[in-house]
Amino acid sequence: MQPGKPSAKFDYENQKGGKTSLESLKGKYVYIELWTTWCSPCIKEIPCLQKLEKQYKDKNIAFVSISIDTLKDQKKRAFL
């Protein structure tokens, strides 16, 4: 990706179970966080991200947090 160039188009599952497209956030800064349930540093970072979201609540920025767990990862985690 190059500055000033459009990003790749993709949809992601939002916290309400629906889909949101990256394109729908056009005109905003977008902070994208990728994480998994089995990644302890990822889990430890969540409170910091929540604090950051509060700090920038009324700013022109969208925070996108995407779990990249696979179904296999989710099943494994359920038995830990």
Buried (B, 14 or more C-beta within 10 A) or exposed (E): EEEEEEEEEEEEEEEEEEEBEBEEBEEEEEBEBEBBBEBEEBEEBEEEBEEBBEEBEEEEBBBBBBBEBEEEBEEEEEEE
